[in-house]
Amino acid sequence: MTIGTASPPRAVWLAAIGLTIALAAGWLSYQSYRYFADPGAVGERAISPGAIDVHNRHDEVHSWFAGEPVYKMYKDAVYPPASYAILAIALRPLPWEPTRFLWFAASLVSAGILARQLVRHSLARSRLERIFIGVMPFGFYATGAALGNGQLVLFVLPMVLAALLRLGRPELSRRDLWLGSLLMLAALVQPTIAAPFFWLVLFRSPSVKPAVLIVAGYVTLTVFALAFQMRALPRAAGNADPVGVLDTWVHRAQGGTYYGSVLGGYGTVHDLMVDFGMQQWNSVASLAILVLAGIWLFRHRRSDLWLVIGVTAIVARVWTYHRWYDDLLLVLPLLSLFRLVRMPDVGRRTRLAATAIFLWIWVFLLPPGVLYTLPAPEIPVAIQVTGWLVGLAFLVGVAEARRDHPATSDQPPGA
């Protein structure tokens, strides 16, 4: 949306804001209707049940803490034990109907928190720029899809950002240490999104204490969750052995990523492996990407935080199985690109490239998206995913060029 050192005309910002608000109003209204009414179909087209993900997690959590073999009872139970311990805080106290309403309200609040975080760190210069950044995540198909399904990504992203911003401060106060560590631990409720960002906690924090606290907390939650599975099940059920439960989870998760890639996932290394008939190497490929990301992030541990956040977000989107609601991750590299345009010491060519890539990614994120809208979406989806990879390569190149450059202030000139 921004080229060179100057901002585009006021009319351009107004048009972008108006388009975003109009699309957000229509898309979020439809997804809210789907969440509560669960219509099952729109016209002749079948659609996913409303609140399907949070409903599944609610059932799994209640069964888990009743000592029932969750991984054997529910075909969609692919979360690790620690996730059920974290989810129990929100999903265990109440029956489904009140939980349904509270989850929806909390999802909207969390989306608002994410928007506020983006505005605060955007380097936006004018009120119109700040408004555009603030409404931008609401105008993505991923936000509406996550809201309609009751997905976790709306909670995980704000927690990850809050944790990284606190734990990356040069002077780590006790409050920052504990609150940041707890936020990152809670974000690991969905490790397929949050796990790659743990590298930033490990390498950018002035102390190793946050990483130790997070790992210790995750192990503790795992043991705590497994204890409930063990307590109520007889050994004859084959689920009284904690190693057996973990082994069942690993196989269930591996199978889930494969079938997910076949039935609805896209734009990940798992989809690529399935296309080449190499799905047995899914876990190895994911682990390799995670390790390579860790090596790169260690090398760039002193680079601008938002550059490496943008890189990590794209890695998090492609390293393992994801569906279209997890495309909300792309809001982070978009902010990285926007900030590059607003940095005073960035060259004109870099700004032009950042603007072009921003538009490339942003346009494809507008609702209703190409994946489930077009009858033959293969080529548009390929163009969309190519935009992510181009954005990844661009941010990696800029981070390399600026590896020893001082981090940029979050405040624009004259703010």
Backbone torsions as a table, in degrees:
resi	resn	phi	psi	omega
1	MET	NA	-7.8	-174.5
2	THR	-133.0	131.9	-177.4
3	ILE	-123.8	134.1	178.1
4	GLY	65.1	-150.6	-178.4
5	THR	-88.4	-15.2	-177.4
6	ALA	-96.1	153.2	175.3
7	SER	-85.7	149.0	177.4
8	PRO	-66.7	167.5	-178.3
9	PRO	-57.7	155.7	-179.7
10	ARG	-55.7	-37.3	-178.7
11	ALA	-61.8	-33.4	179.6
12	VAL	-66.7	-44.6	178.2
13	TRP	-63.9	-42.7	179.6
14	LEU	-62.0	-39.5	178.7
15	ALA	-66.1	-43.1	179.8
16	ALA	-64.7	-42.4	178.7
17	ILE	-66.2	-44.1	179.3
18	GLY	-61.9	-43.6	178.0
19	LEU	-61.8	-45.7	-178.7
20	THR	-62.0	-45.6	-178.8
21	ILE	-65.2	-41.0	179.9
22	ALA	-63.9	-46.2	179.0
23	LEU	-65.7	-40.4	180.0
24	ALA	-63.6	-42.9	-179.0
25	ALA	-60.9	-45.9	-179.7
26	GLY	-68.5	-45.8	-175.0
27	TRP	-69.9	-45.1	-179.2
28	LEU	-69.2	-31.5	175.6
29	SER	-64.7	-45.1	178.5
30	TYR	-62.4	-44.9	-177.8
31	GLN	-68.7	-32.8	175.3
32	SER	-65.9	-41.7	175.3
33	TYR	-60.1	-45.1	179.6
34	ARG	-62.9	-38.7	-178.1
35	TYR	-60.4	-43.8	-174.3
36	PHE	-94.4	-39.5	-174.9
37	ALA	-84.4	-25.6	-179.3
38	ASP	48.2	63.8	-173.4
39	PRO	-69.2	-24.3	178.9
40	GLY	83.5	-30.3	-179.8
41	ALA	-157.9	151.2	171.5
42	VAL	-118.8	109.0	-172.3
43	GLY	66.8	-124.1	178.2
44	GLU	-98.1	4.5	-175.1
45	ARG	-101.0	122.5	176.7
46	ALA	-71.9	141.7	178.9
47	ILE	-129.0	162.3	-178.5
48	SER	-64.5	145.3	177.2
49	PRO	-59.1	144.6	178.0
50	GLY	-67.9	143.1	178.3
51	ALA	58.2	27.5	-172.6
52	ILE	-62.1	-40.0	-174.6
53	ASP	-73.7	-46.5	179.9
54	VAL	-67.7	-32.5	176.8
55	HIS	-64.8	-43.7	177.4
56	ASN	-61.6	-44.0	-179.7
57	ARG	-65.1	-36.4	179.0
58	HIS	-62.3	-46.0	178.8
59	ASP	-64.4	-42.4	-178.1
60	GLU	-65.5	-41.0	179.9
61	VAL	-63.3	-45.9	-179.3
62	HIS	-65.0	-38.6	177.4
63	SER	-68.4	-39.0	-178.5
64	TRP	-58.8	-49.4	-175.8
65	PHE	-83.5	-0.1	166.9
66	ALA	-93.1	0.5	177.8
67	GLY	81.1	17.2	-179.9
68	GLU	-87.4	149.7	-177.2
69	PRO	-74.2	85.7	-171.9
70	VAL	-59.0	-43.7	-176.5
71	TYR	-67.9	-16.9	177.9
72	LYS	-99.1	-20.3	-176.3
73	MET	-87.8	-36.5	-170.7
74	TYR	-118.1	124.6	-178.0
75	LYS	-69.5	-22.9	-179.8
76	ASP	-96.4	7.8	-179.8
77	ALA	-81.5	94.3	-177.1
78	VAL	-122.5	2.3	-178.7
79	TYR	-80.5	148.3	178.0
80	PRO	-70.4	161.4	-177.0
81	PRO	-53.8	-41.4	-178.5
82	ALA	-59.5	-31.7	179.8
83	SER	-63.7	-37.1	179.4
84	TYR	-70.0	-32.0	175.1
85	ALA	-66.0	-39.6	178.6
86	ILE	-70.2	-44.5	-179.0
87	LEU	-65.0	-26.3	-178.1
88	ALA	-60.9	-29.0	-179.9
89	ILE	-59.8	-39.2	-177.0
90	ALA	-95.8	-31.8	-168.1
91	LEU	-104.7	-16.2	-175.6
92	ARG	-83.5	-34.7	-171.5
93	PRO	-65.3	-31.0	-170.3
94	LEU	-120.3	154.4	172.0
95	PRO	-67.4	177.8	-167.9
96	TRP	-65.2	-47.7	-171.6
97	GLU	-60.6	-50.8	175.8
98	PRO	-64.4	-33.9	177.2
99	THR	-62.2	-38.5	-179.5
100	ARG	-58.9	-45.4	-179.3
101	PHE	-69.6	-44.0	-178.6
102	LEU	-65.0	-38.5	179.7
103	TRP	-63.8	-41.8	179.4
104	PHE	-62.6	-47.5	179.7
105	ALA	-62.4	-42.6	179.4
106	ALA	-65.6	-33.3	178.4
107	SER	-64.6	-42.3	178.1
108	LEU	-65.6	-42.0	177.8
109	VAL	-61.9	-42.9	-179.3
110	SER	-65.0	-38.4	175.5
111	ALA	-62.6	-37.6	176.1
112	GLY	-65.3	-38.5	176.6
113	ILE	-63.2	-42.6	177.5
114	LEU	-60.1	-45.1	179.6
115	ALA	-60.5	-41.4	179.2
116	ARG	-64.2	-40.4	177.9
117	GLN	-61.1	-43.4	-178.4
118	LEU	-63.8	-44.9	179.7
119	VAL	-61.5	-44.3	-175.2
120	ARG	-61.7	-32.4	-174.5
121	HIS	-111.7	18.5	-172.5
122	SER	-85.3	-17.7	-170.9
123	LEU	65.9	17.3	178.5
124	ALA	-61.0	140.5	-174.7
125	ARG	-96.3	-33.5	-173.8
126	SER	-117.5	167.3	178.3
127	ARG	-63.0	-40.2	-179.9
128	LEU	-64.3	-38.7	176.8
129	GLU	-63.0	-43.0	-179.8
130	ARG	-66.4	-37.5	177.1
131	ILE	-64.5	-43.8	179.7
132	PHE	-59.0	-47.3	179.3
133	ILE	-62.7	-38.2	-178.2
134	GLY	-67.3	-37.5	-179.2
135	VAL	-88.5	-13.5	-174.6
136	MET	-53.6	-50.7	-177.7
137	PRO	-65.5	-27.2	177.8
138	PHE	-70.8	-21.8	-178.8
139	GLY	-93.9	19.8	177.3
140	PHE	-102.5	142.7	176.0
141	TYR	-61.5	-30.7	-177.8
142	ALA	-64.3	-36.9	-180.0
143	THR	-64.7	-46.6	178.5
144	GLY	-64.2	-41.9	179.4
145	ALA	-63.4	-41.4	178.0
146	ALA	-65.2	-39.2	178.2
147	LEU	-66.0	-46.0	-178.3
148	GLY	-65.7	-30.7	-179.8
149	ASN	-91.0	-15.1	-173.5
150	GLY	73.6	41.7	-175.2
151	GLN	-82.8	159.5	-174.8
152	LEU	-81.5	-19.8	-172.5
153	VAL	-59.4	-29.2	179.5
154	LEU	-64.9	-25.0	177.5
155	PHE	-93.8	-35.8	-172.6
156	VAL	-67.7	-45.1	-176.4
157	LEU	-61.2	-49.1	177.8
158	PRO	-60.6	-35.8	178.9
159	MET	-68.0	-40.9	177.9
160	VAL	-61.0	-47.5	-178.9
161	LEU	-62.8	-46.0	179.9
162	ALA	-60.8	-40.4	179.6
163	ALA	-65.2	-46.7	-178.0
164	LEU	-63.9	-40.4	-178.5
165	LEU	-68.8	-33.1	177.9
166	ARG	-77.8	-46.9	-173.5
167	LEU	-76.8	-14.5	179.0
168	GLY	-91.6	2.4	179.7
169	ARG	-68.9	142.1	-178.2
170	PRO	-58.6	-38.9	176.9
171	GLU	-106.8	110.1	-174.2
172	LEU	-94.5	105.7	178.1
173	SER	-75.8	166.0	179.0
174	ARG	-63.0	-37.7	178.2
175	ARG	-62.7	-47.1	178.9
176	ASP	-61.5	-41.6	-178.7
177	LEU	-58.9	-52.2	-174.0
178	TRP	-75.9	-43.7	-179.3
179	LEU	-67.5	-43.7	178.3
180	GLY	-62.5	-41.5	179.5
181	SER	-65.7	-41.3	178.9
182	LEU	-65.2	-39.1	179.0
183	LEU	-64.7	-42.2	179.5
184	MET	-68.3	-37.6	176.8
185	LEU	-63.0	-43.6	178.3
186	ALA	-65.0	-36.3	179.0
187	ALA	-64.2	-26.4	179.2
188	LEU	-72.2	5.0	169.5
189	VAL	-57.4	-29.0	174.9
190	GLN	-122.1	81.5	-173.4
191	PRO	-63.9	-23.6	179.0
192	THR	-64.3	-22.8	175.2
193	ILE	-98.0	-46.5	-169.2
194	ALA	-84.1	-26.8	-172.3
195	ALA	-56.7	-45.2	180.0
196	PRO	-60.1	-27.7	-179.7
197	PHE	-75.2	-14.3	177.8
198	PHE	-62.1	-29.5	175.8
199	TRP	-56.6	-38.2	-178.8
200	LEU	-68.1	-35.6	174.4
201	VAL	-63.7	-44.0	-176.1
202	LEU	-67.4	-40.5	-171.0
203	PHE	-96.8	-23.5	-173.3
204	ARG	-103.9	-16.9	178.0
205	SER	-71.2	143.3	178.6
206	PRO	-69.8	-6.2	-179.4
207	SER	-138.8	155.1	176.4
208	VAL	-83.9	-6.0	-175.9
209	LYS	-58.5	-43.9	179.7
210	PRO	-58.5	-43.6	179.7
211	ALA	-62.1	-41.4	179.1
212	VAL	-63.8	-44.8	179.9
213	LEU	-62.8	-41.2	-178.6
214	ILE	-66.3	-46.1	179.7
215	VAL	-63.9	-44.9	179.3
216	ALA	-62.4	-41.0	178.2
217	GLY	-64.3	-40.5	-179.1
218	TYR	-66.6	-41.4	177.5
219	VAL	-63.6	-42.1	179.4
220	THR	-61.9	-43.9	178.3
221	LEU	-63.7	-37.5	178.1
222	THR	-63.0	-46.8	179.3
223	VAL	-62.7	-43.6	179.5
224	PHE	-59.4	-46.7	-178.9
225	ALA	-65.3	-42.1	-179.7
226	LEU	-63.6	-31.6	-179.5
227	ALA	-61.2	-35.6	178.8
228	PHE	-70.8	-34.7	176.3
229	GLN	-67.4	-36.1	-176.5
230	MET	-75.2	-36.8	-168.2
231	ARG	-64.6	-38.5	-170.6
232	ALA	-101.6	-4.9	-175.1
233	LEU	-106.8	132.5	173.4
234	PRO	-70.9	153.9	-179.5
235	ARG	-61.8	-25.9	179.3
236	ALA	-63.7	-21.4	-179.9
237	ALA	-74.8	-9.8	178.2
238	GLY	74.4	16.8	-176.4
239	ASN	-127.5	8.7	-176.9
240	ALA	-84.7	-9.7	178.8
241	ASP	-93.3	119.1	-178.1
242	PRO	-60.0	-34.4	177.3
243	VAL	-64.6	-37.2	177.8
244	GLY	-64.8	-38.7	177.8
245	VAL	-63.9	-45.5	179.9
246	LEU	-64.3	-38.8	178.7
247	ASP	-65.4	-39.6	176.9
248	THR	-62.8	-42.0	178.6
249	TRP	-62.0	-44.0	-178.7
250	VAL	-59.4	-46.6	-180.0
251	HIS	-66.1	-38.8	179.2
252	ARG	-65.7	-42.9	-179.7
253	ALA	-64.4	-42.3	179.1
254	GLN	-64.3	-42.6	177.6
255	GLY	-66.4	-37.8	179.6
256	GLY	-64.1	-40.4	179.0
257	THR	-67.0	-35.8	178.8
258	TYR	-66.4	-52.8	-177.4
259	TYR	-68.2	-32.2	175.8
260	GLY	-63.4	-40.8	178.3
261	SER	-64.1	-35.5	-179.4
262	VAL	-74.4	-37.9	-168.9
263	LEU	-98.9	-16.2	-176.9
264	GLY	-169.0	-15.7	178.9
265	GLY	-75.5	157.7	176.7
266	TYR	-161.6	158.7	173.1
267	GLY	71.7	27.0	-180.0
268	THR	-128.8	168.3	178.7
269	VAL	-64.5	-29.5	179.2
270	HIS	-66.5	-39.4	177.2
271	ASP	-63.7	-38.6	177.8
272	LEU	-64.6	-42.7	179.8
273	MET	-64.7	-39.3	178.5
274	VAL	-64.2	-40.9	179.6
275	ASP	-60.1	-32.4	-180.0
276	PHE	-95.5	9.2	179.4
277	GLY	66.4	28.4	-177.3
278	MET	-116.6	31.3	-175.0
279	GLN	-61.6	-20.3	177.9
280	GLN	-66.4	-14.3	179.4
281	TRP	-101.7	12.6	-178.5
282	ASN	-55.6	-49.7	-176.5
283	SER	-64.7	-40.0	179.5
284	VAL	-64.3	-42.6	179.8
285	ALA	-63.5	-44.0	179.3
286	SER	-62.4	-44.7	179.9
287	LEU	-63.5	-39.5	179.2
288	ALA	-63.2	-43.5	178.7
289	ILE	-63.3	-41.8	-179.9
290	LEU	-63.1	-42.2	179.5
291	VAL	-66.5	-45.4	178.9
292	LEU	-61.4	-39.2	176.4
293	ALA	-62.7	-40.2	178.3
294	GLY	-62.6	-41.9	178.3
295	ILE	-63.4	-44.6	-179.7
296	TRP	-64.8	-42.6	-178.8
297	LEU	-68.0	-32.4	175.0
298	PHE	-64.7	-41.6	179.2
299	ARG	-63.7	-31.6	-176.8
300	HIS	-109.6	31.2	-177.1
301	ARG	-66.7	-16.6	177.9
302	ARG	-107.7	6.5	177.8
303	SER	-74.1	169.1	178.2
304	ASP	-54.0	129.7	-173.9
305	LEU	-57.3	-43.0	-174.5
306	TRP	-73.9	-23.6	172.0
307	LEU	-64.5	-48.0	-177.1
308	VAL	-74.2	-27.6	173.5
309	ILE	-64.1	-43.0	178.4
310	GLY	-61.2	-43.6	177.4
311	VAL	-62.1	-46.5	-177.1
312	THR	-63.4	-36.8	-179.5
313	ALA	-64.4	-41.2	178.6
314	ILE	-67.9	-39.9	175.2
315	VAL	-59.7	-43.3	179.9
316	ALA	-62.9	-30.1	179.1
317	ARG	-74.6	-29.7	-172.7
318	VAL	-108.2	-9.7	-169.7
319	TRP	-76.2	-22.1	179.2
320	THR	-152.3	179.7	-174.1
321	TYR	-59.4	130.6	173.5
322	HIS	-145.1	155.5	171.5
323	ARG	-109.4	-176.8	-168.0
324	TRP	-68.7	-24.9	178.6
325	TYR	-67.1	-24.3	178.1
326	ASP	-77.9	-2.5	174.6
327	ASP	-65.9	-8.1	173.0
328	LEU	-58.6	-23.2	174.4
329	LEU	-53.9	-29.2	-175.4
330	LEU	-69.2	-10.9	176.4
331	VAL	-65.4	-26.2	-178.3
332	LEU	-73.6	-48.7	173.8
333	PRO	-64.3	-28.9	174.8
334	LEU	-61.4	-41.6	177.9
335	LEU	-67.9	-36.4	176.2
336	SER	-59.4	-42.9	179.5
337	LEU	-67.3	-42.1	179.3
338	PHE	-61.7	-41.9	179.5
339	ARG	-63.7	-38.0	178.4
340	LEU	-59.3	-39.8	179.5
341	VAL	-66.2	-28.8	-176.1
342	ARG	-94.5	-6.1	178.1
343	MET	-74.4	129.6	-174.8
344	PRO	-69.3	-20.6	-175.4
345	ASP	-102.8	15.9	179.4
346	VAL	-96.9	135.1	-177.2
347	GLY	-68.7	162.1	-176.3
348	ARG	-62.4	-42.1	-179.7
349	ARG	-61.8	-41.2	179.3
350	THR	-64.3	-40.0	178.8
351	ARG	-65.6	-41.2	178.1
352	LEU	-62.9	-43.7	179.0
353	ALA	-64.5	-42.4	179.0
354	ALA	-61.9	-39.7	178.2
355	THR	-63.6	-46.1	-178.6
356	ALA	-63.4	-43.8	-179.1
357	ILE	-69.1	-38.1	175.8
358	PHE	-55.8	-50.0	-178.9
359	LEU	-63.2	-39.7	179.4
360	TRP	-58.3	-50.7	-178.0
361	ILE	-70.1	-43.9	-173.9
362	TRP	-62.9	-46.4	-177.0
363	VAL	-58.3	-41.1	-178.1
364	PHE	-74.2	-14.2	178.3
365	LEU	-88.9	-6.9	179.8
366	LEU	-70.1	142.8	-179.7
367	PRO	-72.1	152.9	5.2
368	PRO	-88.7	9.0	-179.0
369	GLY	81.7	164.3	-175.3
370	VAL	-93.9	-20.1	-170.2
371	LEU	-63.2	-48.4	-176.2
372	TYR	-107.8	9.5	-178.1
373	THR	-102.4	-45.5	-177.0
374	LEU	-84.5	144.4	-179.9
375	PRO	-67.6	-28.2	178.1
376	ALA	-131.4	81.1	-170.3
377	PRO	-85.8	3.3	-170.8
378	GLU	-57.4	-48.7	-177.6
379	ILE	-68.6	-48.3	176.5
380	PRO	-59.3	-38.9	177.9
381	VAL	-65.0	-39.6	177.7
382	ALA	-62.2	-39.8	177.0
383	ILE	-65.1	-40.5	179.4
384	GLN	-62.0	-50.5	-178.3
385	VAL	-65.4	-35.6	175.9
386	THR	-59.6	-37.3	176.4
387	GLY	-60.4	-39.0	176.5
388	TRP	-61.8	-45.9	-175.8
389	LEU	-68.8	-36.8	174.8
390	VAL	-64.1	-41.9	176.4
391	GLY	-61.2	-40.3	177.2
392	LEU	-61.8	-49.1	-179.8
393	ALA	-61.6	-40.3	-179.5
394	PHE	-65.0	-47.8	-179.6
395	LEU	-65.2	-37.4	175.9
396	VAL	-61.8	-45.0	179.8
397	GLY	-63.4	-42.4	178.4
398	VAL	-65.7	-41.8	178.8
399	ALA	-62.5	-37.3	178.0
400	GLU	-65.8	-43.1	-179.4
401	ALA	-66.7	-28.1	-177.1
402	ARG	-111.7	27.0	-171.9
403	ARG	-61.0	-36.8	-179.4
404	ASP	-102.8	14.7	-178.8
405	HIS	-82.4	140.6	178.2
406	PRO	-60.1	146.0	179.3
407	ALA	-61.4	145.2	-178.0
408	THR	-84.3	140.7	176.6
409	SER	-63.5	151.0	177.3
410	ASP	-81.7	0.1	-179.6
411	GLN	-107.9	132.4	178.3
412	PRO	-70.2	161.5	179.8
413	PRO	-56.5	131.3	176.8
414	GLY	79.2	7.1	-178.7
415	ALA	-69.5	NA	NA
